[in-house]
Amino acid sequence: MKLNKLKVFKIVALSFGLLFLYLLFKDYQPQIEMMFNPKERGIAIDQIREHGLIDVVIVMILLYLATIIPGIPIVPIGIITGICFGPLWGTLINTFSIGLGNIAAINFIGYLKKDLQKTYKNNRFTVHFKNAKNPLMSLMIGYSLPIIPSYLVSMQANQDEKKYNKRIIFMTAFLGPFPISLVYALGGNAIFKADWQHLVILIVIIIIFFVFANNLLKKMVKDEL
């Protein structure tokens, strides 16, 4: 019986992910219990934001693992990051962790490529990436949209390394998660503060980001950076 590397990888990575999720839950358990008491809810919110470096590391590892495990949703962890660390640090933690996960996935593709191609061979996004007129922008947008499996994007990124160098491909892997990381962080923060004006700010930031990122990638391709 042929060993399915993808299934083995999923089981091992998921086991580590559940372990770190349990550790995070245990650390925040007192505040979670306080949230169910209206009189203590305000104190719980303040205490949640006071957690330190250990929780940052745990959340980063969870995001990293969720990124490199095909089929695992990143959305809940990204929102939790916004709840625990606020919009600024939440965005930075999300972007950095997911970006590292994307880069790791691009490198892992060589070991899991056959199994992944069988899993996603009929996926409609695969055809789009192969026929994209602007491959780099397509990759970056692919990494920005949670509806597109990130491993599909990483598979194409792995192939595009032959056309572009790793520096450029890795840049798309880091830039792409920024908009959705911001959405997660602001969404988590909005649960506490219910400040929906952030949505307007968010849309403006995303538009500016894509214009900047597109120009940056074009310059990198032309070796102007």
N, C-alpha and C positions, 0 to 999 in steps of 0.2 A: 504493500500500500504506500503510495507516494505521499510524503509529508507536505502539508500545505503550510508554507512558511508564513503566509499572511495570518492564518488562524492562530498559529503558535505565538506570533508576535503580538496579536491582539490580546490574547489571554494573559501573557506575561505583563504587558504594559498596563492592561486594565486592572490587574491585581495590584500593581504598585499604585495606580491611580486611586483605587478604593481605599488603600491603606492611608494615603495622604489626605483623602477626603474625610476619613474617620478622625485623623489627627486634628484637622481643621475644625470639625464639628465639636470635638471634645474641648478644644481651646475656647470656642465661642458658646459653649453650652450654657454657662451662667447667664449671658446676655440674651440668648434665645429664649430661655425660660422667663426672664424679666419682661420680654416684649409682650407676653400674654397678660401681663398685669398693667392696666392703663396708668396706674400711679407710678410705676417704675420704668415706663417706656422711655421717657426722656433721659433718665440716667443710663439706661441700656444703650441708647444711641450714642451718648457721649463716650461710654466705655468701649464700644465697638471701634470707634475711631482712634482710640488710644492704644490699640494693639500694635506690637512692634515688628522687628525684623524677622523673627521666626515665622510669623504668619505671612509676611511678604514672600518669603522663600517657599513656604508650602503652597501658596496660591500660584506662584510662578511655575512650580513643578507641575501642579495640576493642569495649568493652561498648556504647558509644554507637552505633557503626555496626551491631553485631549486633542492637541493639534496633530500629533504624529500617529494617533490611532484612528484609522478610517472608521467613520460611522459614529464617532462619539461627539455629541453636541458641545460646542464651546460656549454657547449663549448663556446658560445658567451660571457658569464659573465667571464669565466676563462681567455679568451683572453683579454677582457677589463681590467681585473686586471693586466695583463702583460703590457698593454699599459700605464695604469695609474701609476703603481708603480714599473715597471722594473722587471727584471728576479728574483732577490733575494727575495725582499719583495712580489712580485707577487706569487712566488712559496710557500712561507710560508703562505701567506693569503689564497691561494687556498687550500693547504693541510689541514690547521687547520680548515677552515670553512667546507670543504667537509667532513673531518673526523668527525667533530661534527654532521653534518647532517646524516652521516651513522649510528652513534651511536644512534641518536634520532630515525632514521627509524627502527633500530633493536628493540628498546623499543616500538615503535608504532605498530609493526606488530601484537601484541596481540589483538589490537582493530580493525584492518583492515584485519586480516588474511583471513577470509572467502571471502571477496570481492576481495582481491588480488589473491587468489587461482583460483577464477572463471575467472579473467582477464588473468592470465598467465598460466592456466592449460595445454595448448598445446604448451607452449614455449619450444624449443629444449634445451635451456640452463638449464632448471629445471632438466632434466634427467642427464645432465652432472654433476651438483653439487651433486646430490644424489649418483652418482656412482664414484665420484672422489677418486683416490687412495691416494692423498695428500690433504685432505679437507681444511686445513688452507691455503696452497699455492693456492689452487683453489679459495678460497674466496678472497685472496689478489689480484690475477690476475683479478678476476671478478670485483673488485672495481677499477682496473686500466684501464679497457677497456670500453670506452664510448658506444660501440655498445651493451653491455650487460646492460639491465635495472638494476639500482642499487638496486631497491626493490626486484628483484629476488635474488640477492646476500644477501640482508639483511634478506629475508625470510629463506634462508638456514642457515645464521649466527644465527638467532634466534633459529633454531632447534639444531644447533651444540653446543649451550650453555649447553645442557644436557650432552654432551660428554666432552667438554672443559669448563673451567671456564670463567666468563665474562671478566676477565683481558686479556686473550689470544684473545678472539673474538674481543674485542674492539681494541686491538693492530692491528689486521688485517684491521679493519675499518679505522685506522689512517695511517698505512703504505701503504695500497693499493692505495690511491689517489695521493701519492707523484709523481710517474712517469708522470701521465697525467697532474698533476698540473704544473710540470716543463715544459711539452710540451706547455701547454696553456700560461704560463708566457713567455717562450722564443719565442713562436709564436707571441705574442702581441708585445714583444720588437723588434722582427725582422721587424715588420711593419714600425717601426720608423727608424731602423738602417740598415736594409737589410743585416745583417751579417749572411750568411748561414753557416759559419764555426761552428756556434752553434749546428748545426745538428750532426756533428761528436762528439762533446763534449757530447751532449745529449744522444746519443746511448751508449757511454762508461759509463756514469753515471747510466743509466737505468740498464745495465748489472751488474755493481757493486752493485747497490741497490738490485736487486733480489737475488743475491748470499748472501748478508748480511742478508736480510730479511728472507730468507729461513732458514739459520743457526740460526738466532735469535728465530724464531718460534719453531724450533726443540728443542732448549734448554729450552724454556718456557714450552713446553709440558712435558719435562723430569724433570721439576722443578729445573733446573740448574740455573735459573735466578729469 
